[in-house]
């Protein structure tokens, strides 16, 4: 009895408005040449995600879309969105921002 697992990328897309790369993968479990299970998974990467452990195809795609300019714009958008949705917290004097993320409390 031989069991193998195969993972294949079946789709990669970029969502400009959300600044995300979405990767759709299919994992197939094969026992003695017969497919016994299949699953589909979605992974999302944003400009500050760690994609270093991803496949070369995913790394290349993320490197293509997530330029330094896009990463900086993402940080600005995250800060603006947080301030809009949390006005009291964002204006506390002991809070400060680093890389577009709120630190302190």
Secondary structure, 3 states (H helix, E strand, C coil): CCEEEEEEEEEEEEECCCCEEEEEEEEEEEECCEEEEEEEEEEEEECCCCCCCCCHHHHHHHHHHCCHHHHHHHHHHHHHHHHHHCHHHHCCCCCEEECCEEECC
